[in-house]
Amino acid sequence: MEFFAATPYIARIILSLFCILVFQRLLGRLDAAMALGAAVIGLWTGHSPLGVAETAWARLVSAD
């Protein structure tokens, strides 16, 4: 588990973008792939699943 915590942020971002490409290829839907990619990077940076869901909901309903 230390490997994931010690991974540089740029590598995390690149790997999450790679995950988005893989999910898009598997699912055929870019919106679902983006959501899964965001969840991957959120979990990988140490957020809890509930924290990722709360952040996603807050961004979806915000006026920005």
C-alpha positions, 0 to 999 in steps of 0.5 A: 500500500505504500507504493500507492501513497508514494507515487508522484502526483503526475503519475497518478494523474497520467494513470487516471487518464489511462483508466479513463481511456480503458473505461471508455473503450470497455463501456463505450460511454465517455460520461461513465468513463470520466466518472469512474476515472474521477473516482479512481483518482479520488480514492488513490489520493486518500479520500474515502468512497463517501468523501468522493461521492460527497464531492461529486454530488457537491460539484454536480449541484453547484451553480458554477 
